[in-house]
Amino acid sequence: MTAFSLGTVWEETIAFLRRESGLLIPVALAIYGPAQLMLNFGMQAFIAMRTPGAAISWQGLLVLPGGALTLFGNLVIALLVIAPGISVGEALRTGLRRLPVALGAMLMLGLAASLVTVFVSLGAFMVSGGAKAPGVVSLLLVLVMIPIGILWLRLLLLPAVIAIEPVSAKDGIKRAWDLSRNNVLRLIGMWVLVLFLSILLAMIEMFVIGSIVQLLKLGTGDAALAATVQAVANGALEAMLSMGFAVYLALAYRTLTAR
């Protein structure tokens, strides 16, 4: 398989976003926006449930439709970037048609990761036993996360593969794995770039949007309104980052499959 240049794809991504912003931004806000809201509320509920004595909240289940909607957005963006002359309506219909395949692939990967984690935990308890067992399990789980992270990196192109190619869930995983064979370091660099942008975005959310929301709260005295405005603004910014990352991955896929 061929390789791609991080810098070249980055320049292509910036150029594409500038050229097609009028098309992409409404799609991103319509799909990634609600997805980010659901993911944010779901993760907040999970964090709250970890507090001793906290009640179980149904809001934690929002991560499931949020993740599915994010995956759908990745399919749609890949189609808009790669498929020549495709309309938004066609991209939405095709993405919806390919979504079950993408969800099937994610389910397969999730089950595999869960089984590995369970077997490692059981093995650690059986081998060590006693008071040291939790420490051993924690150490082994950390070690297990390394190959899981590598697997995630190797399959970053999976949504683009499933969106463009008529593959099954299993074949899509194999195809994405093959495409990334000589590009692991580049994918790591891509992830580091997105991590840096995520940190920058978190700072904007905390200091800029947070300050504006506090002023709104002081001016109106309505804490619920201020919290809603903050959640929507944060979701919109995160939707833009998700869109940019999806465009980058789609262009990387196009480079790797060009002949």
Order of alpha helices (4+ residues) and beta strands (2+ residues): alpha-alpha-alpha-alpha-alpha-alpha-alpha-alpha-alpha
